Amino acid sequence: MRSFLGAAGAAVVLAFCATAPAVADDPGSDGFTIKDPRITESSGLAASRIHPGIYWTHNDSSDGAYLYAIDGRTGKTVATLTLTGVGAPRDVEAISIGPDNNLYVGDIGDNLGGKWSHVWIYKLPEPKELRDQTVRATQFTVQYADGPRNAEALMVHPKTGRVYIAEKNEDGGGLYEGPQNLSASGTNVFRRVSGIDLWVTDGAFSPDGKHLALRGYFGGISYAWKDGKPEREGQLNVPVQPQGESVTYTADGKTLLYGSEGRGSSVQPVQVGDGSGGDSKSPSGSGGSGDGPIDTGLSASAVGLVVAVIAVFGIGRLLRRPKK
């Protein structure tokens, strides 16, 4: 996703940006700034399970088949992976780590509004040694049972290994479930399992698999994961960012880290509270049915700022009721 707010909007947002403090139990859980000048559109974020304090990211769109390992203590790149075994990436938007310690990369964006007949997922083992290297990946072809979708969020459940994709739609979208085992030789059909009342830009499962966090540009929602489906828990206290694109739990599950696109972008922490899997609680509302009005996930302190941004940039559709 290219620049959303633009330079003027970014200046307004940064002037008022604030986030709740995190407890720095896990390396990187107090946040960091990405130092690598090559990373200008960090669109996905995933906490390593075998390298404490390391976070995997990538650029948006067709930058190339590269992944970057960022040290959460310094913000510096400690390894660059070049993927082989895949075609030219089209619109890479998300990254997640499965229980098999494989990295799953979602080449799932479709800025044409859902016109691609198929998208791709790339799977590769997370390297045991952090150094620049070439890694062969497996490419999976993905289609949606109800037609093409635009998406920026891919999540692998940390217990079952099942892959999920959350649709990106201004009017709310759907959560899609892949087959239990992805096939490299055929087409993998993802089927809608729930509605999501949010304009989703990324998502992440908690390390214990009991919660799903989905974020958008201006807010987010925490869901309890019940029998393979989300049940709404409450709002996430998402920090206002120039272009909020990514989210991940720290490896210990105590903090949610929120990232933004842009050169020298900051990854901001918010502590997870009370074992809920989310960083703030609110009434459960309409749940995950997708039948209620779209939820911005905003805290009260951010409402005034977002209203001002909406007034300036004319983002009227953000608050529109989801289509039936």
VOKOL-130323 format. One record per residue (C-alpha): residue number from 1; residue in one letter; x negated, y negated, z negated. Coordinates in nm, 2 decimals, always signed. Layout:
<r nr="NUM" rest="a" u="X" v="Y" w="Z"/>
...
This chain:
<r nr="1" rest="m" u="+0.00" v="+0.00" w="+0.00"/>
<r nr="2" rest="r" u="-0.15" v="-0.33" w="+0.11"/>
<r nr="3" rest="s" u="-0.15" v="-0.65" w="-0.09"/>
<r nr="4" rest="f" u="+0.19" v="-0.68" w="-0.27"/>
<r nr="5" rest="l" u="+0.18" v="-1.02" w="-0.45"/>
<r nr="6" rest="g" u="-0.09" v="-1.19" w="-0.26"/>
<r nr="7" rest="a" u="-0.35" v="-1.43" w="-0.40"/>
<r nr="8" rest="a" u="-0.11" v="-1.68" w="-0.54"/>
<r nr="9" rest="g" u="+0.10" v="-1.42" w="-0.71"/>
<r nr="10" rest="a" u="-0.21" v="-1.24" w="-0.85"/>
<r nr="11" rest="a" u="-0.32" v="-1.57" w="-1.01"/>
<r nr="12" rest="v" u="+0.01" v="-1.61" w="-1.18"/>
<r nr="13" rest="v" u="+0.02" v="-1.26" w="-1.30"/>
<r nr="14" rest="l" u="-0.34" v="-1.26" w="-1.43"/>
<r nr="15" rest="a" u="-0.28" v="-1.58" w="-1.62"/>
<r nr="16" rest="f" u="-0.02" v="-1.41" w="-1.83"/>
<r nr="17" rest="c" u="-0.13" v="-1.05" w="-1.82"/>
<r nr="18" rest="a" u="-0.15" v="-0.87" w="-2.16"/>
<r nr="19" rest="t" u="-0.15" v="-0.52" w="-2.28"/>
<r nr="20" rest="a" u="-0.11" v="-0.33" w="-2.61"/>
<r nr="21" rest="p" u="-0.44" v="-0.21" w="-2.77"/>
<r nr="22" rest="a" u="-0.54" v="+0.15" w="-2.75"/>
<r nr="23" rest="v" u="-0.73" v="+0.36" w="-2.99"/>
<r nr="24" rest="a" u="-1.06" v="+0.45" w="-2.83"/>
<r nr="25" rest="d" u="-1.07" v="+0.82" w="-2.92"/>
<r nr="26" rest="d" u="-1.14" v="+0.95" w="-2.57"/>
<r nr="27" rest="p" u="-1.42" v="+0.79" w="-2.36"/>
<r nr="28" rest="g" u="-1.27" v="+0.53" w="-2.14"/>
<r nr="29" rest="s" u="-0.95" v="+0.50" w="-2.34"/>
<r nr="30" rest="d" u="-1.02" v="+0.14" w="-2.43"/>
<r nr="31" rest="g" u="-1.00" v="+0.05" w="-2.05"/>
<r nr="32" rest="f" u="-1.27" v="-0.04" w="-1.80"/>
<r nr="33" rest="t" u="-1.33" v="-0.24" w="-1.49"/>
<r nr="34" rest="i" u="-1.42" v="-0.06" w="-1.16"/>
<r nr="35" rest="k" u="-1.76" v="-0.20" w="-1.06"/>
<r nr="36" rest="d" u="-1.81" v="-0.02" w="-0.72"/>
<r nr="37" rest="p" u="-1.77" v="-0.28" w="-0.44"/>
<r nr="38" rest="r" u="-1.65" v="+0.00" w="-0.21"/>
<r nr="39" rest="i" u="-1.34" v="+0.06" w="-0.42"/>
<r nr="40" rest="t" u="-1.11" v="-0.23" w="-0.31"/>
<r nr="41" rest="e" u="-0.78" v="-0.04" w="-0.31"/>
<r nr="42" rest="s" u="-0.78" v="+0.20" w="-0.60"/>
<r nr="43" rest="s" u="-0.45" v="+0.37" w="-0.56"/>
<r nr="44" rest="g" u="-0.47" v="+0.69" w="-0.77"/>
<r nr="45" rest="l" u="-0.63" v="+0.78" w="-1.10"/>
<r nr="46" rest="a" u="-0.69" v="+1.11" w="-1.27"/>
<r nr="47" rest="a" u="-0.88" v="+1.19" w="-1.60"/>
<r nr="48" rest="s" u="-1.14" v="+1.47" w="-1.56"/>
<r nr="49" rest="r" u="-1.09" v="+1.77" w="-1.78"/>
<r nr="50" rest="i" u="-1.45" v="+1.90" w="-1.76"/>
<r nr="51" rest="h" u="-1.64" v="+1.57" w="-1.77"/>
<r nr="52" rest="p" u="-1.52" v="+1.36" w="-2.07"/>
<r nr="53" rest="g" u="-1.47" v="+1.00" w="-1.99"/>
<r nr="54" rest="i" u="-1.48" v="+1.04" w="-1.61"/>
<r nr="55" rest="y" u="-1.19" v="+0.92" w="-1.40"/>
<r nr="56" rest="w" u="-1.14" v="+1.01" w="-1.03"/>
<r nr="57" rest="t" u="-1.01" v="+0.75" w="-0.79"/>
<r nr="58" rest="h" u="-0.99" v="+0.68" w="-0.42"/>
<r nr="59" rest="n" u="-0.91" v="+0.40" w="-0.18"/>
<r nr="60" rest="d" u="-0.57" v="+0.35" w="-0.03"/>
<r nr="61" rest="s" u="-0.48" v="+0.41" w="+0.34"/>
<r nr="62" rest="s" u="-0.73" v="+0.54" w="+0.59"/>
<r nr="63" rest="d" u="-1.05" v="+0.45" w="+0.42"/>
<r nr="64" rest="g" u="-1.19" v="+0.80" w="+0.48"/>
<r nr="65" rest="a" u="-1.21" v="+1.13" w="+0.30"/>
<r nr="66" rest="y" u="-1.39" v="+1.00" w="-0.01"/>
<r nr="67" rest="l" u="-1.34" v="+1.04" w="-0.39"/>
<r nr="68" rest="y" u="-1.52" v="+0.85" w="-0.66"/>
<r nr="69" rest="a" u="-1.60" v="+0.95" w="-1.01"/>
<r nr="70" rest="i" u="-1.59" v="+0.65" w="-1.24"/>
<r nr="71" rest="d" u="-1.75" v="+0.65" w="-1.59"/>
<r nr="72" rest="g" u="-1.48" v="+0.50" w="-1.82"/>
<r nr="73" rest="r" u="-1.75" v="+0.37" w="-2.05"/>
<r nr="74" rest="t" u="-1.92" v="+0.15" w="-1.79"/>
<r nr="75" rest="g" u="-1.69" v="+0.13" w="-1.49"/>
<r nr="76" rest="k" u="-1.97" v="+0.25" w="-1.27"/>
<r nr="77" rest="t" u="-1.95" v="+0.52" w="-1.00"/>
<r nr="78" rest="v" u="-2.15" v="+0.83" w="-1.10"/>
<r nr="79" rest="a" u="-2.06" v="+1.05" w="-0.80"/>
<r nr="80" rest="t" u="-1.91" v="+1.01" w="-0.46"/>
<r nr="81" rest="l" u="-1.75" v="+1.32" w="-0.29"/>
<r nr="82" rest="t" u="-1.71" v="+1.34" w="+0.08"/>
<r nr="83" rest="l" u="-1.44" v="+1.59" w="+0.18"/>
<r nr="84" rest="t" u="-1.47" v="+1.83" w="+0.47"/>
<r nr="85" rest="g" u="-1.22" v="+2.08" w="+0.60"/>
<r nr="86" rest="v" u="-0.95" v="+1.81" w="+0.64"/>
<r nr="87" rest="g" u="-0.85" v="+1.59" w="+0.93"/>
<r nr="88" rest="a" u="-0.87" v="+1.21" w="+0.92"/>
<r nr="89" rest="p" u="-0.68" v="+1.08" w="+0.62"/>
<r nr="90" rest="r" u="-0.37" v="+0.88" w="+0.71"/>
<r nr="91" rest="d" u="-0.26" v="+0.71" w="+0.39"/>
<r nr="92" rest="v" u="-0.41" v="+0.86" w="+0.07"/>
<r nr="93" rest="e" u="-0.21" v="+0.74" w="-0.23"/>
<r nr="94" rest="a" u="-0.25" v="+0.98" w="-0.53"/>
<r nr="95" rest="i" u="-0.47" v="+1.22" w="-0.71"/>
<r nr="96" rest="s" u="-0.41" v="+1.47" w="-0.99"/>
<r nr="97" rest="i" u="-0.58" v="+1.76" w="-1.15"/>
<r nr="98" rest="g" u="-0.43" v="+2.11" w="-1.19"/>
<r nr="99" rest="p" u="-0.48" v="+2.38" w="-1.46"/>
<r nr="100" rest="d" u="-0.71" v="+2.55" w="-1.22"/>
<r nr="101" rest="n" u="-0.95" v="+2.25" w="-1.25"/>
<r nr="102" rest="n" u="-0.89" v="+2.16" w="-0.88"/>
<r nr="103" rest="l" u="-0.84" v="+1.81" w="-0.77"/>
<r nr="104" rest="y" u="-0.52" v="+1.75" w="-0.56"/>
<r nr="105" rest="v" u="-0.52" v="+1.45" w="-0.33"/>
<r nr="106" rest="g" u="-0.20" v="+1.32" w="-0.19"/>
<r nr="107" rest="d" u="-0.22" v="+1.19" w="+0.17"/>
<r nr="108" rest="i" u="+0.15" v="+1.12" w="+0.13"/>
<r nr="109" rest="g" u="+0.20" v="+0.75" w="+0.21"/>
<r nr="110" rest="d" u="+0.43" v="+0.64" w="+0.49"/>
<r nr="111" rest="n" u="+0.44" v="+0.27" w="+0.53"/>
<r nr="112" rest="l" u="+0.67" v="+0.31" w="+0.84"/>
<r nr="113" rest="g" u="+0.95" v="+0.39" w="+0.59"/>
<r nr="114" rest="g" u="+0.95" v="+0.76" w="+0.62"/>
<r nr="115" rest="k" u="+0.87" v="+0.83" w="+0.98"/>
<r nr="116" rest="w" u="+0.60" v="+1.09" w="+0.96"/>
<r nr="117" rest="s" u="+0.72" v="+1.44" w="+1.04"/>
<r nr="118" rest="h" u="+0.48" v="+1.58" w="+0.78"/>
<r nr="119" rest="v" u="+0.22" v="+1.46" w="+0.52"/>
<r nr="120" rest="w" u="-0.08" v="+1.64" w="+0.36"/>
<r nr="121" rest="i" u="-0.22" v="+1.75" w="+0.03"/>
<r nr="122" rest="y" u="-0.59" v="+1.83" w="-0.01"/>
<r nr="123" rest="k" u="-0.72" v="+2.06" w="-0.28"/>
<r nr="124" rest="l" u="-1.08" v="+2.09" w="-0.39"/>
<r nr="125" rest="p" u="-1.26" v="+2.22" w="-0.70"/>
<r nr="126" rest="e" u="-1.37" v="+1.95" w="-0.94"/>
<r nr="127" rest="p" u="-1.76" v="+1.96" w="-0.92"/>
<r nr="128" rest="k" u="-1.93" v="+2.09" w="-1.23"/>
<r nr="129" rest="e" u="-2.23" v="+1.86" w="-1.15"/>
<r nr="130" rest="l" u="-2.16" v="+1.48" w="-1.11"/>
<r nr="131" rest="r" u="-2.37" v="+1.38" w="-0.81"/>
<r nr="132" rest="d" u="-2.30" v="+1.26" w="-0.45"/>
<r nr="133" rest="q" u="-2.21" v="+1.57" w="-0.25"/>
<r nr="134" rest="t" u="-2.00" v="+1.71" w="+0.03"/>
<r nr="135" rest="v" u="-1.71" v="+1.94" w="-0.09"/>
<r nr="136" rest="r" u="-1.49" v="+2.15" w="+0.13"/>
<r nr="137" rest="a" u="-1.12" v="+2.10" w="+0.07"/>
<r nr="138" rest="t" u="-0.81" v="+2.30" w="+0.16"/>
<r nr="139" rest="q" u="-0.55" v="+2.11" w="+0.36"/>
<r nr="140" rest="f" u="-0.18" v="+2.18" w="+0.30"/>
<r nr="141" rest="t" u="+0.10" v="+2.05" w="+0.53"/>
<r nr="142" rest="v" u="+0.40" v="+1.91" w="+0.35"/>
<r nr="143" rest="q" u="+0.76" v="+1.84" w="+0.46"/>
<r nr="144" rest="y" u="+1.06" v="+1.74" w="+0.26"/>
<r nr="145" rest="a" u="+1.38" v="+1.94" w="+0.28"/>
<r nr="146" rest="d" u="+1.60" v="+1.63" w="+0.33"/>
<r nr="147" rest="g" u="+1.37" v="+1.45" w="+0.58"/>
<r nr="148" rest="p" u="+1.07" v="+1.23" w="+0.58"/>
<r nr="149" rest="r" u="+0.99" v="+1.02" w="+0.27"/>
<r nr="150" rest="n" u="+0.75" v="+0.75" w="+0.17"/>
<r nr="151" rest="a" u="+0.56" v="+0.84" w="-0.15"/>
<r nr="152" rest="e" u="+0.27" v="+0.73" w="-0.36"/>
<r nr="153" rest="a" u="+0.29" v="+0.96" w="-0.66"/>
<r nr="154" rest="l" u="+0.17" v="+1.32" w="-0.67"/>
<r nr="155" rest="m" u="+0.16" v="+1.51" w="-1.00"/>
<r nr="156" rest="v" u="+0.04" v="+1.86" w="-1.08"/>
<r nr="157" rest="h" u="+0.19" v="+2.02" w="-1.38"/>
<r nr="158" rest="p" u="-0.09" v="+2.11" w="-1.62"/>
<r nr="159" rest="k" u="+0.06" v="+2.44" w="-1.73"/>
<r nr="160" rest="t" u="+0.25" v="+2.58" w="-1.43"/>
<r nr="161" rest="g" u="+0.02" v="+2.43" w="-1.16"/>
<r nr="162" rest="r" u="+0.33" v="+2.33" w="-0.96"/>
<r nr="163" rest="v" u="+0.30" v="+2.01" w="-0.75"/>
<r nr="164" rest="y" u="+0.56" v="+1.73" w="-0.76"/>
<r nr="165" rest="i" u="+0.59" v="+1.42" w="-0.55"/>
<r nr="166" rest="a" u="+0.79" v="+1.11" w="-0.65"/>
<r nr="167" rest="e" u="+0.94" v="+0.91" w="-0.36"/>
<r nr="168" rest="k" u="+0.87" v="+0.54" w="-0.34"/>
<r nr="169" rest="n" u="+1.18" v="+0.35" w="-0.26"/>
<r nr="170" rest="e" u="+1.28" v="+0.00" w="-0.36"/>
<r nr="171" rest="d" u="+1.63" v="+0.12" w="-0.43"/>
<r nr="172" rest="g" u="+1.52" v="+0.42" w="-0.64"/>
<r nr="173" rest="g" u="+1.42" v="+0.76" w="-0.50"/>
<r nr="174" rest="g" u="+1.38" v="+1.13" w="-0.58"/>
<r nr="175" rest="l" u="+1.15" v="+1.37" w="-0.75"/>
<r nr="176" rest="y" u="+1.05" v="+1.66" w="-0.52"/>
<r nr="177" rest="e" u="+0.92" v="+2.00" w="-0.62"/>
<r nr="178" rest="g" u="+0.68" v="+2.20" w="-0.41"/>
<r nr="179" rest="p" u="+0.67" v="+2.58" w="-0.39"/>
<r nr="180" rest="q" u="+0.50" v="+2.76" w="-0.67"/>
<r nr="181" rest="n" u="+0.21" v="+2.85" w="-0.45"/>
<r nr="182" rest="l" u="+0.10" v="+2.62" w="-0.17"/>
<r nr="183" rest="s" u="+0.03" v="+2.78" w="+0.16"/>
<r nr="184" rest="a" u="-0.26" v="+2.66" w="+0.38"/>
<r nr="185" rest="s" u="-0.12" v="+2.85" w="+0.68"/>
<r nr="186" rest="g" u="+0.24" v="+2.73" w="+0.69"/>
<r nr="187" rest="t" u="+0.45" v="+2.43" w="+0.60"/>
<r nr="188" rest="n" u="+0.52" v="+2.37" w="+0.24"/>
<r nr="189" rest="v" u="+0.88" v="+2.24" w="+0.19"/>
<r nr="190" rest="f" u="+0.93" v="+2.01" w="-0.11"/>
<r nr="191" rest="r" u="+1.29" v="+2.00" w="-0.24"/>
<r nr="192" rest="r" u="+1.46" v="+1.72" w="-0.45"/>
<r nr="193" rest="v" u="+1.51" v="+1.82" w="-0.81"/>
<r nr="194" rest="s" u="+1.61" v="+1.48" w="-0.96"/>
<r nr="195" rest="g" u="+1.69" v="+1.12" w="-0.89"/>
<r nr="196" rest="i" u="+1.45" v="+0.86" w="-1.02"/>
<r nr="197" rest="d" u="+1.57" v="+0.50" w="-1.09"/>
<r nr="198" rest="l" u="+1.24" v="+0.33" w="-1.03"/>
<r nr="199" rest="w" u="+1.03" v="+0.19" w="-0.75"/>
<r nr="200" rest="v" u="+0.75" v="+0.44" w="-0.81"/>
<r nr="201" rest="t" u="+0.39" v="+0.38" w="-0.73"/>
<r nr="202" rest="d" u="+0.23" v="+0.66" w="-0.93"/>
<r nr="203" rest="g" u="+0.29" v="+0.92" w="-1.20"/>
<r nr="204" rest="a" u="+0.12" v="+1.16" w="-1.44"/>
<r nr="205" rest="f" u="+0.21" v="+1.45" w="-1.66"/>
<r nr="206" rest="s" u="+0.09" v="+1.45" w="-2.02"/>
<r nr="207" rest="p" u="-0.19" v="+1.70" w="-2.08"/>
<r nr="208" rest="d" u="+0.05" v="+1.93" w="-2.27"/>
<r nr="209" rest="g" u="+0.30" v="+1.92" w="-1.98"/>
<r nr="210" rest="k" u="+0.58" v="+1.80" w="-2.20"/>
<r nr="211" rest="h" u="+0.62" v="+1.45" w="-2.06"/>
<r nr="212" rest="l" u="+0.61" v="+1.28" w="-1.72"/>
<r nr="213" rest="a" u="+0.52" v="+0.91" w="-1.69"/>
<r nr="214" rest="l" u="+0.62" v="+0.72" w="-1.38"/>
<r nr="215" rest="r" u="+0.52" v="+0.37" w="-1.31"/>
<r nr="216" rest="g" u="+0.61" v="+0.10" w="-1.06"/>
<r nr="217" rest="y" u="+0.48" v="-0.25" w="-0.99"/>
<r nr="218" rest="f" u="+0.66" v="-0.41" w="-1.29"/>
<r nr="219" rest="g" u="+0.73" v="-0.13" w="-1.53"/>
<r nr="220" rest="g" u="+0.78" v="+0.24" w="-1.58"/>
<r nr="221" rest="i" u="+0.98" v="+0.52" w="-1.74"/>
<r nr="222" rest="s" u="+0.88" v="+0.81" w="-1.96"/>
<r nr="223" rest="y" u="+1.06" v="+1.14" w="-1.92"/>
<r nr="224" rest="a" u="+1.07" v="+1.46" w="-2.13"/>
<r nr="225" rest="w" u="+0.99" v="+1.76" w="-1.91"/>
<r nr="226" rest="k" u="+1.27" v="+2.01" w="-1.97"/>
<r nr="227" rest="d" u="+1.29" v="+2.34" w="-1.77"/>
<r nr="228" rest="g" u="+1.12" v="+2.19" w="-1.47"/>
<r nr="229" rest="k" u="+1.33" v="+1.87" w="-1.47"/>
<r nr="230" rest="p" u="+1.29" v="+1.52" w="-1.62"/>
<r nr="231" rest="e" u="+1.51" v="+1.39" w="-1.90"/>
<r nr="232" rest="r" u="+1.47" v="+1.02" w="-1.96"/>
<r nr="233" rest="e" u="+1.31" v="+0.92" w="-2.29"/>
<r nr="234" rest="g" u="+1.26" v="+0.54" w="-2.25"/>
<r nr="235" rest="q" u="+1.06" v="+0.26" w="-2.10"/>
<r nr="236" rest="l" u="+0.69" v="+0.24" w="-2.06"/>
<r nr="237" rest="n" u="+0.51" v="-0.08" w="-2.17"/>
<r nr="238" rest="v" u="+0.33" v="-0.12" w="-1.84"/>
<r nr="239" rest="p" u="+0.09" v="-0.42" w="-1.83"/>
<r nr="240" rest="v" u="+0.17" v="-0.67" w="-1.56"/>
<r nr="241" rest="q" u="-0.10" v="-0.64" w="-1.29"/>
<r nr="242" rest="p" u="-0.18" v="-0.80" w="-0.95"/>
<r nr="243" rest="q" u="-0.08" v="-0.48" w="-0.78"/>
<r nr="244" rest="g" u="+0.00" v="-0.20" w="-1.02"/>
<r nr="245" rest="e" u="-0.07" v="+0.13" w="-0.83"/>
<r nr="246" rest="s" u="-0.20" v="+0.40" w="-1.06"/>
<r nr="247" rest="v" u="-0.15" v="+0.57" w="-1.40"/>
<r nr="248" rest="t" u="-0.31" v="+0.86" w="-1.58"/>
<r nr="249" rest="y" u="-0.31" v="+1.00" w="-1.93"/>
<r nr="250" rest="t" u="-0.65" v="+1.02" w="-2.10"/>
<r nr="251" rest="a" u="-0.77" v="+1.38" w="-2.15"/>
<r nr="252" rest="d" u="-0.66" v="+1.38" w="-2.52"/>
<r nr="253" rest="g" u="-0.31" v="+1.25" w="-2.42"/>
<r nr="254" rest="k" u="-0.32" v="+0.96" w="-2.66"/>
<r nr="255" rest="t" u="-0.34" v="+0.68" w="-2.41"/>
<r nr="256" rest="l" u="-0.19" v="+0.59" w="-2.07"/>
<r nr="257" rest="l" u="-0.43" v="+0.41" w="-1.84"/>
<r nr="258" rest="y" u="-0.29" v="+0.18" w="-1.58"/>
<r nr="259" rest="g" u="-0.48" v="+0.07" w="-1.27"/>
<r nr="260" rest="s" u="-0.44" v="-0.19" w="-1.00"/>
<r nr="261" rest="e" u="-0.57" v="-0.24" w="-0.65"/>
<r nr="262" rest="g" u="-0.83" v="-0.51" w="-0.57"/>
<r nr="263" rest="r" u="-1.20" v="-0.55" w="-0.58"/>
<r nr="264" rest="g" u="-1.33" v="-0.53" w="-0.94"/>
<r nr="265" rest="s" u="-0.99" v="-0.42" w="-1.06"/>
<r nr="266" rest="s" u="-0.92" v="-0.35" w="-1.43"/>
<r nr="267" rest="v" u="-0.79" v="-0.02" w="-1.57"/>
<r nr="268" rest="q" u="-0.58" v="-0.12" w="-1.87"/>
<r nr="269" rest="p" u="-0.49" v="+0.10" w="-2.17"/>
<r nr="270" rest="v" u="-0.17" v="+0.14" w="-2.36"/>
<r nr="271" rest="q" u="-0.15" v="+0.38" w="-2.66"/>
<r nr="272" rest="v" u="+0.10" v="+0.66" w="-2.65"/>
<r nr="273" rest="g" u="+0.33" v="+0.64" w="-2.95"/>
<r nr="274" rest="d" u="+0.49" v="+0.90" w="-3.19"/>
<r nr="275" rest="g" u="+0.44" v="+1.20" w="-2.97"/>
<r nr="276" rest="s" u="+0.71" v="+1.09" w="-2.73"/>
<r nr="277" rest="g" u="+0.47" v="+1.09" w="-2.43"/>
<r nr="278" rest="g" u="+0.56" v="+0.73" w="-2.36"/>
<r nr="279" rest="d" u="+0.42" v="+0.41" w="-2.49"/>
<r nr="280" rest="s" u="+0.75" v="+0.26" w="-2.60"/>
<r nr="281" rest="k" u="+1.10" v="+0.39" w="-2.67"/>
<r nr="282" rest="s" u="+1.44" v="+0.27" w="-2.56"/>
<r nr="283" rest="p" u="+1.79" v="+0.41" w="-2.53"/>
<r nr="284" rest="s" u="+1.80" v="+0.70" w="-2.29"/>
<r nr="285" rest="g" u="+2.05" v="+0.53" w="-2.05"/>
<r nr="286" rest="s" u="+2.16" v="+0.73" w="-1.75"/>
<r nr="287" rest="g" u="+1.88" v="+0.99" w="-1.77"/>
<r nr="288" rest="g" u="+1.72" v="+1.12" w="-1.46"/>
<r nr="289" rest="s" u="+2.03" v="+1.16" w="-1.25"/>
<r nr="290" rest="g" u="+1.96" v="+0.86" w="-1.03"/>
<r nr="291" rest="d" u="+2.33" v="+0.74" w="-1.07"/>
<r nr="292" rest="g" u="+2.26" v="+0.42" w="-1.27"/>
<r nr="293" rest="p" u="+2.11" v="+0.09" w="-1.17"/>
<r nr="294" rest="i" u="+1.74" v="+0.09" w="-1.08"/>
<r nr="295" rest="d" u="+1.53" v="+0.04" w="-1.39"/>
<r nr="296" rest="t" u="+1.23" v="-0.20" w="-1.38"/>
<r nr="297" rest="g" u="+1.10" v="-0.06" w="-1.71"/>
<r nr="298" rest="l" u="+1.02" v="-0.41" w="-1.83"/>
<r nr="299" rest="s" u="+0.96" v="-0.50" w="-2.19"/>
<r nr="300" rest="a" u="+1.14" v="-0.81" w="-2.31"/>
<r nr="301" rest="s" u="+0.82" v="-1.02" w="-2.32"/>
<r nr="302" rest="a" u="+0.76" v="-0.96" w="-1.95"/>
<r nr="303" rest="v" u="+1.11" v="-1.04" w="-1.83"/>
<r nr="304" rest="g" u="+1.05" v="-1.42" w="-1.80"/>
<r nr="305" rest="l" u="+0.73" v="-1.38" w="-1.60"/>
<r nr="306" rest="v" u="+0.87" v="-1.12" w="-1.36"/>
<r nr="307" rest="v" u="+1.18" v="-1.34" w="-1.30"/>
<r nr="308" rest="a" u="+0.95" v="-1.62" w="-1.20"/>
<r nr="309" rest="v" u="+0.75" v="-1.39" w="-0.97"/>
<r nr="310" rest="i" u="+1.06" v="-1.26" w="-0.81"/>
<r nr="311" rest="a" u="+1.19" v="-1.62" w="-0.76"/>
<r nr="312" rest="v" u="+0.86" v="-1.72" w="-0.59"/>
<r nr="313" rest="f" u="+0.82" v="-1.41" w="-0.37"/>
<r nr="314" rest="g" u="+1.18" v="-1.33" w="-0.31"/>
<r nr="315" rest="i" u="+1.17" v="-0.97" w="-0.42"/>
<r nr="316" rest="g" u="+1.55" v="-0.95" w="-0.45"/>
<r nr="317" rest="r" u="+1.57" v="-0.59" w="-0.36"/>
<r nr="318" rest="l" u="+1.37" v="-0.48" w="-0.66"/>
<r nr="319" rest="l" u="+1.68" v="-0.50" w="-0.88"/>
<r nr="320" rest="r" u="+1.93" v="-0.36" w="-0.63"/>
<r nr="321" rest="r" u="+2.15" v="-0.06" w="-0.73"/>
<r nr="322" rest="p" u="+2.02" v="+0.27" w="-0.59"/>
<r nr="323" rest="k" u="+2.21" v="+0.40" w="-0.29"/>
<r nr="324" rest="k" u="+2.45" v="+0.69" w="-0.35"/>
